[in-house]
């Protein structure tokens, strides 16, 4: 039977990383004691190094830079629609001039 995947809060992950740094225990010892899967601490530590304060945004939340990308993609789609409308209007008006 498969184990159900555990979900841990941002606070738990950050506190566990800090505990690993200060306790003097190995990552595997802490993972066993806390009931974490192998490599969890390594993965969490790498995510904190990569994303800093934006690490572990939680379910349904996105990072600020991802939100910026989404808003730019929305804006691009609007501009492309406007361009297509103008192309069609130009084609209609140039046809009536002939």
Biopython code that builds the backbone (N, CA, C, O; Angstrom):
import numpy as np
from Bio.PDB.StructureBuilder import StructureBuilder

atoms = [
    (1, "UNK", "N", (0.836, -1.172, 0.000)),
    (1, "UNK", "CA", (0.000, 0.000, 0.000)),
    (1, "UNK", "C", (0.889, 1.247, 0.000)),
    (1, "UNK", "O", (1.915, 1.296, 0.678)),
    (2, "UNK", "N", (0.482, 2.225, -0.754)),
    (2, "UNK", "CA", (1.241, 3.463, -0.881)),
    (2, "UNK", "C", (0.991, 4.397, 0.274)),
    (2, "UNK", "O", (-0.118, 4.477, 0.803)),
    (3, "UNK", "N", (2.049, 5.113, 0.665)),
    (3, "UNK", "CA", (1.916, 6.140, 1.686)),
    (3, "UNK", "C", (1.303, 7.386, 1.070)),
    (3, "UNK", "O", (1.602, 7.731, -0.073)),
    (4, "UNK", "N", (0.455, 8.054, 1.818)),
    (4, "UNK", "CA", (-0.121, 9.308, 1.348)),
    (4, "UNK", "C", (0.931, 10.407, 1.468)),
    (4, "UNK", "O", (1.632, 10.496, 2.476)),
    (5, "UNK", "N", (1.036, 11.230, 0.450)),
    (5, "UNK", "CA", (2.034, 12.301, 0.446)),
    (5, "UNK", "C", (1.693, 13.333, 1.510)),
    (5, "UNK", "O", (0.569, 13.829, 1.586)),
    (6, "UNK", "N", (2.688, 13.640, 2.325)),
    (6, "UNK", "CA", (2.487, 14.621, 3.376)),
    (6, "UNK", "C", (2.653, 16.026, 2.824)),
    (6, "UNK", "O", (3.446, 16.263, 1.913)),
    (7, "UNK", "N", (1.890, 16.955, 3.392)),
    (7, "UNK", "CA", (2.021, 18.355, 3.019)),
    (7, "UNK", "C", (2.457, 19.115, 4.255)),
    (7, "UNK", "O", (1.825, 19.016, 5.307)),
    (8, "UNK", "N", (3.519, 19.862, 4.133)),
    (8, "UNK", "CA", (4.065, 20.603, 5.264)),
    (8, "UNK", "C", (3.987, 22.099, 4.982)),
    (8, "UNK", "O", (4.134, 22.538, 3.842)),
    (9, "UNK", "N", (3.757, 22.859, 6.019)),
    (9, "UNK", "CA", (3.634, 24.308, 5.879)),
    (9, "UNK", "C", (5.010, 24.936, 5.639)),
    (9, "UNK", "O", (6.052, 24.321, 5.868)),
    (10, "UNK", "N", (4.970, 26.163, 5.177)),
    (10, "UNK", "CA", (6.202, 26.916, 4.945)),
    (10, "UNK", "C", (6.981, 27.062, 6.245)),
    (10, "UNK", "O", (8.206, 26.935, 6.256)),
    (11, "UNK", "N", (6.276, 27.327, 7.337)),
    (11, "UNK", "CA", (6.939, 27.500, 8.632)),
    (11, "UNK", "C", (7.648, 26.222, 9.059)),
    (11, "UNK", "O", (8.779, 26.267, 9.545)),
    (12, "UNK", "N", (6.984, 25.079, 8.878)),
    (12, "UNK", "CA", (7.585, 23.804, 9.248)),
    (12, "UNK", "C", (8.863, 23.563, 8.447)),
    (12, "UNK", "O", (9.883, 23.151, 9.000)),
    (13, "UNK", "N", (8.800, 23.819, 7.153)),
    (13, "UNK", "CA", (9.963, 23.583, 6.301)),
    (13, "UNK", "C", (11.126, 24.486, 6.703)),
    (13, "UNK", "O", (12.265, 24.028, 6.799)),
    (14, "UNK", "N", (10.845, 25.768, 6.937)),
    (14, "UNK", "CA", (11.914, 26.694, 7.313)),
    (14, "UNK", "C", (12.499, 26.349, 8.684)),
    (14, "UNK", "O", (13.710, 26.433, 8.886)),
    (15, "UNK", "N", (11.628, 25.959, 9.627)),
    (15, "UNK", "CA", (12.122, 25.571, 10.947)),
    (15, "UNK", "C", (12.942, 24.294, 10.880)),
    (15, "UNK", "O", (13.931, 24.159, 11.600)),
    (16, "UNK", "N", (12.554, 23.368, 10.040)),
    (16, "UNK", "CA", (13.294, 22.120, 9.885)),
    (16, "UNK", "C", (14.659, 22.375, 9.263)),
    (16, "UNK", "O", (15.649, 21.763, 9.664)),
    (17, "UNK", "N", (14.719, 23.265, 8.297)),
    (17, "UNK", "CA", (16.005, 23.620, 7.683)),
    (17, "UNK", "C", (16.914, 24.254, 8.730)),
    (17, "UNK", "O", (18.104, 23.945, 8.796)),
    (18, "UNK", "N", (16.352, 25.137, 9.544)),
    (18, "UNK", "CA", (17.135, 25.784, 10.601)),
    (18, "UNK", "C", (17.594, 24.755, 11.635)),
    (18, "UNK", "O", (18.730, 24.817, 12.105)),
    (19, "UNK", "N", (16.732, 23.821, 11.989)),
    (19, "UNK", "CA", (17.091, 22.761, 12.933)),
    (19, "UNK", "C", (18.229, 21.912, 12.377)),
    (19, "UNK", "O", (19.146, 21.547, 13.113)),
    (20, "UNK", "N", (18.177, 21.600, 11.099)),
    (20, "UNK", "CA", (19.232, 20.805, 10.472)),
    (20, "UNK", "C", (20.563, 21.558, 10.517)),
    (20, "UNK", "O", (21.623, 20.955, 10.687)),
    (21, "UNK", "N", (20.495, 22.870, 10.365)),
    (21, "UNK", "CA", (21.710, 23.680, 10.368)),
    (21, "UNK", "C", (22.318, 23.767, 11.767)),
    (21, "UNK", "O", (23.541, 23.757, 11.911)),
    (22, "UNK", "N", (21.483, 23.850, 12.791)),
    (22, "UNK", "CA", (21.983, 24.106, 14.139)),
    (22, "UNK", "C", (22.119, 22.872, 15.018)),
    (22, "UNK", "O", (22.840, 22.918, 16.016)),
    (23, "UNK", "N", (21.456, 21.774, 14.686)),
    (23, "UNK", "CA", (21.421, 20.633, 15.606)),
    (23, "UNK", "C", (22.672, 19.769, 15.573)),
    (23, "UNK", "O", (22.968, 19.080, 16.549)),
    (24, "UNK", "N", (23.398, 19.792, 14.492)),
    (24, "UNK", "CA", (24.569, 18.928, 14.379)),
    (24, "UNK", "C", (24.219, 17.525, 13.929)),
    (24, "UNK", "O", (25.117, 16.697, 13.774)),
    (25, "UNK", "N", (22.958, 17.228, 13.716)),
    (25, "UNK", "CA", (22.535, 15.919, 13.221)),
    (25, "UNK", "C", (22.602, 15.913, 11.701)),
    (25, "UNK", "O", (22.538, 16.956, 11.050)),
    (26, "UNK", "N", (22.732, 14.715, 11.158)),
    (26, "UNK", "CA", (22.744, 14.607, 9.694)),
    (26, "UNK", "C", (21.313, 14.772, 9.172)),
    (26, "UNK", "O", (20.337, 14.630, 9.909)),
    (27, "UNK", "N", (21.229, 15.074, 7.891)),
    (27, "UNK", "CA", (19.910, 15.229, 7.269)),
    (27, "UNK", "C", (19.103, 13.941, 7.387)),
    (27, "UNK", "O", (17.911, 13.977, 7.691)),
    (28, "UNK", "N", (19.753, 12.805, 7.147)),
    (28, "UNK", "CA", (19.004, 11.550, 7.195)),
    (28, "UNK", "C", (18.500, 11.231, 8.600)),
    (28, "UNK", "O", (17.420, 10.660, 8.752)),
    (29, "UNK", "N", (19.266, 11.591, 9.627)),
    (29, "UNK", "CA", (18.793, 11.379, 11.005)),
    (29, "UNK", "C", (17.535, 12.217, 11.268)),
    (29, "UNK", "O", (16.543, 11.716, 11.797)),
    (30, "UNK", "N", (17.592, 13.486, 10.893)),
    (30, "UNK", "CA", (16.433, 14.364, 11.101)),
    (30, "UNK", "C", (15.229, 13.894, 10.295)),
    (30, "UNK", "O", (14.104, 13.903, 10.794)),
    (31, "UNK", "N", (15.463, 13.485, 9.053)),
    (31, "UNK", "CA", (14.354, 13.019, 8.223)),
    (31, "UNK", "C", (13.683, 11.801, 8.858)),
    (31, "UNK", "O", (12.456, 11.704, 8.853)),
    (32, "UNK", "N", (14.466, 10.878, 9.402)),
    (32, "UNK", "CA", (13.897, 9.709, 10.071)),
    (32, "UNK", "C", (13.116, 10.125, 11.313)),
    (32, "UNK", "O", (12.000, 9.654, 11.531)),
    (33, "UNK", "N", (13.700, 11.010, 12.133)),
    (33, "UNK", "CA", (13.052, 11.436, 13.370)),
    (33, "UNK", "C", (11.742, 12.182, 13.118)),
    (33, "UNK", "O", (10.781, 12.046, 13.875)),
    (34, "UNK", "N", (11.720, 12.964, 12.053)),
    (34, "UNK", "CA", (10.528, 13.761, 11.758)),
    (34, "UNK", "C", (9.552, 13.052, 10.822)),
    (34, "UNK", "O", (8.473, 13.573, 10.541)),
    (35, "UNK", "N", (9.924, 11.867, 10.337)),
    (35, "UNK", "CA", (9.045, 11.112, 9.452)),
    (35, "UNK", "C", (8.976, 11.677, 8.051)),
    (35, "UNK", "O", (7.953, 11.554, 7.378)),
    (36, "UNK", "N", (10.057, 12.295, 7.605)),
    (36, "UNK", "CA", (10.110, 12.868, 6.261)),
    (36, "UNK", "C", (10.676, 11.851, 5.284)),
    (36, "UNK", "O", (11.382, 10.925, 5.683)),
    (37, "UNK", "N", (10.371, 12.020, 4.026)),
    (37, "UNK", "CA", (10.944, 11.139, 3.019)),
    (37, "UNK", "C", (12.402, 11.509, 2.782)),
    (37, "UNK", "O", (12.834, 12.626, 3.069)),
    (38, "UNK", "N", (13.151, 10.544, 2.249)),
    (38, "UNK", "CA", (14.568, 10.790, 1.989)),
    (38, "UNK", "C", (14.744, 11.931, 0.997)),
    (38, "UNK", "O", (14.052, 11.995, -0.018)),
    (39, "UNK", "N", (15.660, 12.814, 1.294)),
    (39, "UNK", "CA", (15.975, 13.908, 0.391)),
    (39, "UNK", "C", (15.113, 15.148, 0.563)),
    (39, "UNK", "O", (15.320, 16.142, -0.132)),
    (40, "UNK", "N", (14.149, 15.107, 1.477)),
    (40, "UNK", "CA", (13.262, 16.265, 1.664)),
    (40, "UNK", "C", (14.045, 17.505, 2.070)),
    (40, "UNK", "O", (13.856, 18.582, 1.504)),
    (41, "UNK", "N", (14.925, 17.349, 3.054)),
    (41, "UNK", "CA", (15.694, 18.507, 3.531)),
    (41, "UNK", "C", (16.565, 19.085, 2.415)),
    (41, "UNK", "O", (16.673, 20.303, 2.274)),
    (42, "UNK", "N", (17.175, 18.219, 1.636)),
    (42, "UNK", "CA", (18.015, 18.678, 0.535)),
    (42, "UNK", "C", (17.175, 19.495, -0.448)),
    (42, "UNK", "O", (17.577, 20.575, -0.879)),
    (43, "UNK", "N", (16.011, 18.964, -0.791)),
    (43, "UNK", "CA", (15.132, 19.647, -1.747)),
    (43, "UNK", "C", (14.661, 20.986, -1.206)),
    (43, "UNK", "O", (14.661, 21.986, -1.924)),
    (44, "UNK", "N", (14.258, 21.007, 0.061)),
    (44, "UNK", "CA", (13.781, 22.252, 0.670)),
    (44, "UNK", "C", (14.903, 23.281, 0.739)),
    (44, "UNK", "O", (14.684, 24.461, 0.466)),
    (45, "UNK", "N", (16.097, 22.840, 1.102)),
    (45, "UNK", "CA", (17.241, 23.752, 1.207)),
    (45, "UNK", "C", (17.563, 24.369, -0.163)),
    (45, "UNK", "O", (17.834, 25.566, -0.259)),
    (46, "UNK", "N", (17.531, 23.559, -1.201)),
    (46, "UNK", "CA", (17.807, 24.060, -2.560)),
    (46, "UNK", "C", (16.742, 25.064, -2.996)),
    (46, "UNK", "O", (17.055, 26.061, -3.647)),
    (47, "UNK", "N", (15.487, 24.801, -2.637)),
    (47, "UNK", "CA", (14.413, 25.731, -3.006)),
    (47, "UNK", "C", (14.584, 27.067, -2.296)),
    (47, "UNK", "O", (14.341, 28.117, -2.889)),
    (48, "UNK", "N", (15.001, 27.038, -1.030)),
    (48, "UNK", "CA", (15.244, 28.289, -0.295)),
    (48, "UNK", "C", (16.424, 29.034, -0.899)),
    (48, "UNK", "O", (16.387, 30.260, -1.007)),
    (49, "UNK", "N", (17.466, 28.318, -1.293)),
    (49, "UNK", "CA", (18.624, 28.968, -1.929)),
    (49, "UNK", "C", (18.224, 29.607, -3.250)),
    (49, "UNK", "O", (18.684, 30.697, -3.589)),
    (50, "UNK", "N", (17.357, 28.911, -3.996)),
    (50, "UNK", "CA", (16.968, 29.404, -5.319)),
    (50, "UNK", "C", (15.974, 30.561, -5.234)),
    (50, "UNK", "O", (16.116, 31.549, -5.955)),
    (51, "UNK", "N", (14.959, 30.449, -4.353)),
    (51, "UNK", "CA", (13.859, 31.413, -4.349)),
    (51, "UNK", "C", (13.857, 32.367, -3.165)),
    (51, "UNK", "O", (13.107, 33.343, -3.171)),
    (52, "UNK", "N", (14.663, 32.116, -2.163)),
    (52, "UNK", "CA", (14.740, 33.005, -1.008)),
    (52, "UNK", "C", (13.419, 33.114, -0.280)),
    (52, "UNK", "O", (12.818, 32.101, 0.076)),
    (53, "UNK", "N", (12.962, 34.337, -0.055)),
    (53, "UNK", "CA", (11.744, 34.581, 0.719)),
    (53, "UNK", "C", (10.494, 34.087, -0.005)),
    (53, "UNK", "O", (9.456, 33.892, 0.627)),
    (54, "UNK", "N", (10.577, 33.884, -1.298)),
    (54, "UNK", "CA", (9.410, 33.421, -2.060)),
    (54, "UNK", "C", (9.290, 31.898, -2.083)),
    (54, "UNK", "O", (8.375, 31.365, -2.711)),
    (55, "UNK", "N", (10.190, 31.197, -1.414)),
    (55, "UNK", "CA", (10.143, 29.735, -1.408)),
    (55, "UNK", "C", (8.878, 29.255, -0.703)),
    (55, "UNK", "O", (8.392, 29.901, 0.225)),
    (56, "UNK", "N", (8.361, 28.140, -1.142)),
    (56, "UNK", "CA", (7.178, 27.496, -0.563)),
    (56, "UNK", "C", (5.966, 28.426, -0.522)),
    (56, "UNK", "O", (5.468, 28.717, 0.565)),
    (57, "UNK", "N", (5.479, 28.899, -1.663)),
    (57, "UNK", "CA", (4.346, 29.825, -1.648)),
    (57, "UNK", "C", (3.039, 29.198, -1.180)),
    (57, "UNK", "O", (2.131, 29.920, -0.769)),
    (58, "UNK", "N", (2.920, 27.893, -1.230)),
    (58, "UNK", "CA", (1.690, 27.232, -0.790)),
    (58, "UNK", "C", (0.777, 26.936, -1.966)),
    (58, "UNK", "O", (0.959, 27.448, -3.070)),
    (59, "UNK", "N", (-0.204, 26.098, -1.697)),
    (59, "UNK", "CA", (-1.126, 25.698, -2.754)),
    (59, "UNK", "C", (-2.012, 26.870, -3.156)),
    (59, "UNK", "O", (-2.587, 27.549, -2.305)),
    (60, "UNK", "N", (-2.115, 27.098, -4.450)),
    (60, "UNK", "CA", (-2.967, 28.173, -4.943)),
    (60, "UNK", "C", (-2.292, 29.527, -5.005)),
    (60, "UNK", "O", (-2.870, 30.480, -5.529)),
    (61, "UNK", "N", (-1.094, 29.633, -4.487)),
    (61, "UNK", "CA", (-0.360, 30.900, -4.525)),
    (61, "UNK", "C", (0.783, 30.767, -5.521)),
    (61, "UNK", "O", (1.355, 29.691, -5.693)),
    (62, "UNK", "N", (1.099, 31.861, -6.164)),
    (62, "UNK", "CA", (2.225, 31.829, -7.088)),
    (62, "UNK", "C", (3.240, 32.875, -6.671)),
    (62, "UNK", "O", (2.927, 33.825, -5.954)),
    (63, "UNK", "N", (4.446, 32.679, -7.131)),
    (63, "UNK", "CA", (5.535, 33.597, -6.802)),
    (63, "UNK", "C", (5.338, 34.902, -7.564)),
    (63, "UNK", "O", (4.662, 34.936, -8.592)),
    (64, "UNK", "N", (5.931, 35.969, -7.053)),
    (64, "UNK", "CA", (5.749, 37.301, -7.644)),
    (64, "UNK", "C", (6.237, 37.338, -9.089)),
    (64, "UNK", "O", (5.577, 37.923, -9.947)),
    (65, "UNK", "N", (7.390, 36.716, -9.367)),
    (65, "UNK", "CA", (7.897, 36.753, -10.735)),
    (65, "UNK", "C", (7.005, 35.952, -11.679)),
    (65, "UNK", "O", (6.880, 36.307, -12.851)),
    (66, "UNK", "N", (6.379, 34.873, -11.191)),
    (66, "UNK", "CA", (5.452, 34.120, -12.027)),
    (66, "UNK", "C", (4.188, 34.940, -12.304)),
    (66, "UNK", "O", (3.616, 34.852, -13.391)),
    (67, "UNK", "N", (3.758, 35.729, -11.331)),
    (67, "UNK", "CA", (2.602, 36.602, -11.522)),
    (67, "UNK", "C", (2.918, 37.664, -12.572)),
    (67, "UNK", "O", (2.064, 38.002, -13.391)),
    (68, "UNK", "N", (4.139, 38.190, -12.551)),
    (68, "UNK", "CA", (4.554, 39.166, -13.561)),
    (68, "UNK", "C", (4.499, 38.554, -14.954)),
    (68, "UNK", "O", (4.025, 39.190, -15.895)),
    (69, "UNK", "N", (4.979, 37.324, -15.089)),
    (69, "UNK", "CA", (4.956, 36.641, -16.386)),
    (69, "UNK", "C", (3.520, 36.453, -16.845)),
    (69, "UNK", "O", (3.208, 36.691, -18.012)),
    (70, "UNK", "N", (2.648, 36.031, -15.947)),
    (70, "UNK", "CA", (1.240, 35.836, -16.307)),
    (70, "UNK", "C", (0.591, 37.133, -16.772)),
    (70, "UNK", "O", (-0.157, 37.145, -17.749)),
    (71, "UNK", "N", (0.880, 38.223, -16.070)),
    (71, "UNK", "CA", (0.257, 39.494, -16.461)),
    (71, "UNK", "C", (0.790, 39.958, -17.818)),
    (71, "UNK", "O", (0.041, 40.511, -18.623)),
    (72, "UNK", "N", (2.076, 39.734, -18.071)),
    (72, "UNK", "CA", (2.632, 40.095, -19.379)),
    (72, "UNK", "C", (2.049, 39.226, -20.488)),
    (72, "UNK", "O", (1.818, 39.711, -21.595)),
    (73, "UNK", "N", (1.808, 37.945, -20.202)),
    (73, "UNK", "CA", (1.193, 37.078, -21.205)),
    (73, "UNK", "C", (-0.236, 37.519, -21.512)),
    (73, "UNK", "O", (-0.666, 37.493, -22.665)),
    (74, "UNK", "N", (-0.973, 37.926, -20.468)),
    (74, "UNK", "CA", (-2.337, 38.438, -20.684)),
    (74, "UNK", "C", (-2.301, 39.701, -21.545)),
    (74, "UNK", "O", (-3.086, 39.847, -22.482)),
    (75, "UNK", "N", (-1.386, 40.604, -21.221)),
    (75, "UNK", "CA", (-1.264, 41.853, -21.975)),
    (75, "UNK", "C", (-0.894, 41.580, -23.429)),
    (75, "UNK", "O", (-1.413, 42.230, -24.337)),
    (76, "UNK", "N", (0.004, 40.618, -23.651)),
    (76, "UNK", "CA", (0.399, 40.257, -25.009)),
    (76, "UNK", "C", (-0.799, 39.722, -25.792)),
    (76, "UNK", "O", (-0.979, 40.066, -26.960)),
    (77, "UNK", "N", (-1.613, 38.889, -25.160)),
    (77, "UNK", "CA", (-2.785, 38.340, -25.839)),
    (77, "UNK", "C", (-3.746, 39.456, -26.245)),
    (77, "UNK", "O", (-4.314, 39.414, -27.336)),
    (78, "UNK", "N", (-3.931, 40.444, -25.388)),
    (78, "UNK", "CA", (-4.823, 41.570, -25.702)),
    (78, "UNK", "C", (-4.273, 42.374, -26.876)),
    (78, "UNK", "O", (-5.015, 42.735, -27.790)),
    (79, "UNK", "N", (-2.994, 42.647, -26.849)),
    (79, "UNK", "CA", (-2.370, 43.422, -27.922)),
    (79, "UNK", "C", (-2.458, 42.662, -29.247)),
    (79, "UNK", "O", (-2.688, 43.267, -30.294)),
    (80, "UNK", "N", (-2.277, 41.344, -29.207)),
    (80, "UNK", "CA", (-2.386, 40.562, -30.439)),
    (80, "UNK", "C", (-3.814, 40.585, -30.974)),
    (80, "UNK", "O", (-4.007, 40.640, -32.189)),
    (81, "UNK", "N", (-4.818, 40.545, -30.099)),
    (81, "UNK", "CA", (-6.207, 40.631, -30.543)),
    (81, "UNK", "C", (-6.486, 41.991, -31.174)),
    (81, "UNK", "O", (-7.158, 42.078, -32.202)),
    (82, "UNK", "N", (-5.973, 43.044, -30.561)),
    (82, "UNK", "CA", (-6.159, 44.385, -31.110)),
    (82, "UNK", "C", (-5.511, 44.498, -32.487)),
    (82, "UNK", "O", (-6.085, 45.083, -33.406)),
    (83, "UNK", "N", (-4.312, 43.933, -32.621)),
    (83, "UNK", "CA", (-3.615, 43.959, -33.909)),
    (83, "UNK", "C", (-4.423, 43.234, -34.971)),
    (83, "UNK", "O", (-4.550, 43.725, -36.093)),
    (84, "UNK", "N", (-4.975, 42.065, -34.632)),
    (84, "UNK", "CA", (-5.759, 41.300, -35.594)),
    (84, "UNK", "C", (-7.011, 42.057, -36.028)),
    (84, "UNK", "O", (-7.395, 42.019, -37.197)),
    (85, "UNK", "N", (-7.646, 42.747, -35.072)),
    (85, "UNK", "CA", (-8.833, 43.537, -35.404)),
    (85, "UNK", "C", (-8.464, 44.664, -36.365)),
    (85, "UNK", "O", (-9.183, 44.922, -37.330)),
    (86, "UNK", "N", (-7.341, 45.333, -36.098)),
    (86, "UNK", "CA", (-6.909, 46.416, -36.984)),
    (86, "UNK", "C", (-6.569, 45.905, -38.382)),
    (86, "UNK", "O", (-6.849, 46.580, -39.373)),
    (87, "UNK", "N", (-5.971, 44.728, -38.468)),
    (87, "UNK", "CA", (-5.660, 44.141, -39.780)),
    (87, "UNK", "C", (-6.944, 43.885, -40.565)),
    (87, "UNK", "O", (-7.014, 44.169, -41.761)),
    (88, "UNK", "N", (-7.959, 43.347, -39.886)),
    (88, "UNK", "CA", (-9.231, 43.064, -40.551)),
    (88, "UNK", "C", (-9.916, 44.355, -40.984)),
    (88, "UNK", "O", (-10.482, 44.429, -42.075)),
    (89, "UNK", "N", (-9.863, 45.368, -40.128)),
    (89, "UNK", "CA", (-10.476, 46.650, -40.474)),
    (89, "UNK", "C", (-9.760, 47.268, -41.669)),
    (89, "UNK", "O", (-10.410, 47.816, -42.559)),
    (90, "UNK", "N", (-8.456, 47.191, -41.701)),
    (90, "UNK", "CA", (-7.681, 47.724, -42.823)),
    (90, "UNK", "C", (-8.051, 47.011, -44.113)),
    (90, "UNK", "O", (-8.201, 47.646, -45.157)),
    (91, "UNK", "N", (-8.199, 45.696, -44.046)),
    (91, "UNK", "CA", (-8.576, 44.929, -45.233)),
    (91, "UNK", "C", (-9.966, 45.331, -45.719)),
    (91, "UNK", "O", (-10.189, 45.415, -46.926)),
    (92, "UNK", "N", (-10.883, 45.574, -44.827)),
    (92, "UNK", "CA", (-12.243, 45.966, -45.211)),
    (92, "UNK", "C", (-12.232, 47.347, -45.865)),
    (92, "UNK", "O", (-12.877, 47.537, -46.896)),
    (93, "UNK", "N", (-11.524, 48.301, -45.297)),
    (93, "UNK", "CA", (-11.507, 49.658, -45.830)),
    (93, "UNK", "C", (-10.746, 49.757, -47.140)),
    (93, "UNK", "O", (-11.122, 50.545, -48.008)),
    (94, "UNK", "N", (-9.690, 48.983, -47.303)),
    (94, "UNK", "CA", (-8.953, 49.037, -48.571)),
    (94, "UNK", "C", (-9.753, 48.368, -49.685)),
    (94, "UNK", "O", (-9.603, 48.741, -50.848)),
    (95, "UNK", "N", (-10.589, 47.401, -49.365)),
    (95, "UNK", "CA", (-11.439, 46.764, -50.362)),
    (95, "UNK", "C", (-12.495, 47.736, -50.871)),
    (95, "UNK", "O", (-12.821, 47.735, -52.058)),
    (96, "UNK", "N", (-13.029, 48.565, -49.980)),
    (96, "UNK", "CA", (-14.087, 49.516, -50.391)),
    (96, "UNK", "C", (-13.519, 50.667, -51.210)),
    (96, "UNK", "O", (-14.266, 51.321, -51.939)),
    (97, "UNK", "N", (-12.224, 50.933, -51.111)),
    (97, "UNK", "CA", (-11.609, 52.002, -51.885)),
    (97, "UNK", "C", (-11.377, 51.604, -53.329)),
    (97, "UNK", "O", (-11.253, 52.470, -54.194)),
    (98, "UNK", "N", (-11.317, 50.332, -53.601)),
    (98, "UNK", "CA", (-11.043, 49.874, -54.977)),
    (98, "UNK", "C", (-12.211, 49.973, -55.856)),
    (98, "UNK", "O", (-12.129, 49.626, -57.034)),
]
sb = StructureBuilder()
sb.init_structure("model")
sb.init_model(0)
sb.init_chain("A")
sb.init_seg("    ")
for serial, (resi, resn, name, xyz) in enumerate(atoms, 1):
    if name == "N":
        sb.init_residue(resn, " ", resi, " ")
    sb.init_atom(name, np.array(xyz, "f"), 0.0, 1.0, " ", f" {name:<3s}", serial, name[0])
structure = sb.get_structure()
